[in-house]
Amino acid sequence: MTKLVYSIGQLAKLTQCKIPTIRYYEEVEILPVAHRSEGNQRRYNSEHLKRLRFIRHARALGFSLDEVR
């Protein structure tokens, strides 16, 4: 079974989240750091997708980043 891999742009579209926000979530360690391709591009998997969807949902409900953490 092949594992789905997403670019940061694909992840942004799937979650309706801006790219700088995804990078920020990685920086503050709410979202796990993405693996890098040989070309040094971020590569995300289904776990990143699920986590980011959860974060976006919690934020939409009014939770702070500390509460999400």
C-alpha positions as CSV (number, residue, x, y, z in Angstrom):
1,M,0.0,0.0,0.0
2,T,1.4,3.4,-1.0
3,K,1.4,6.2,1.5
4,L,-0.1,9.5,0.2
5,V,2.4,12.4,0.2
6,Y,1.4,16.0,-0.1
7,S,3.2,19.2,-1.0
8,I,2.7,22.2,1.2
9,G,0.4,23.7,-1.5
10,Q,-1.7,20.5,-1.7
11,L,-2.0,20.5,2.1
12,A,-3.0,24.1,2.1
13,K,-5.8,23.5,-0.4
14,L,-7.1,20.4,1.4
15,T,-7.3,22.2,4.7
16,Q,-8.1,25.7,3.5
17,C,-5.1,26.9,5.5
18,K,-2.5,29.4,4.2
19,I,1.0,28.2,3.6
20,P,2.7,30.7,6.0
21,T,0.3,29.4,8.7
22,I,1.3,25.8,8.1
23,R,5.0,26.8,8.4
24,Y,4.2,28.7,11.6
25,Y,2.4,25.7,13.1
26,E,5.6,23.7,12.4
27,E,7.8,26.4,13.9
28,V,5.8,26.5,17.2
29,E,5.6,22.7,17.2
30,I,1.8,22.3,17.0
31,L,2.3,20.5,13.7
32,P,5.1,17.9,13.3
33,V,7.9,19.0,11.1
34,A,7.5,17.7,7.6
35,H,9.9,15.4,6.0
36,R,12.0,16.9,3.2
37,S,12.5,15.6,-0.4
38,E,15.9,15.4,-2.0
39,G,15.1,18.8,-3.4
40,N,14.5,20.1,0.2
41,Q,10.7,20.5,-0.4
42,R,8.4,19.8,2.5
43,R,6.5,16.5,2.2
44,Y,3.4,15.9,4.4
45,N,1.5,12.6,5.0
46,S,-2.0,11.7,6.1
47,E,-1.1,12.2,9.8
48,H,-0.1,15.8,9.0
49,L,-3.4,16.2,7.1
50,K,-5.5,14.9,10.1
51,R,-3.6,17.0,12.6
52,L,-3.9,20.2,10.6
53,R,-7.7,19.6,10.1
54,F,-8.0,19.1,13.8
55,I,-6.1,22.3,14.5
56,R,-8.2,24.3,12.0
57,H,-11.4,22.9,13.5
58,A,-10.4,23.7,17.1
59,R,-9.3,27.3,16.0
60,A,-12.7,27.8,14.3
61,L,-14.4,26.8,17.6
62,G,-12.4,29.6,19.3
63,F,-9.6,27.6,21.0
64,S,-6.3,29.3,21.4
65,L,-3.1,27.7,20.1
66,D,-2.1,26.9,23.7
67,E,-5.4,25.2,24.3
68,V,-5.0,23.3,21.0
69,R,-1.5,22.2,22.1
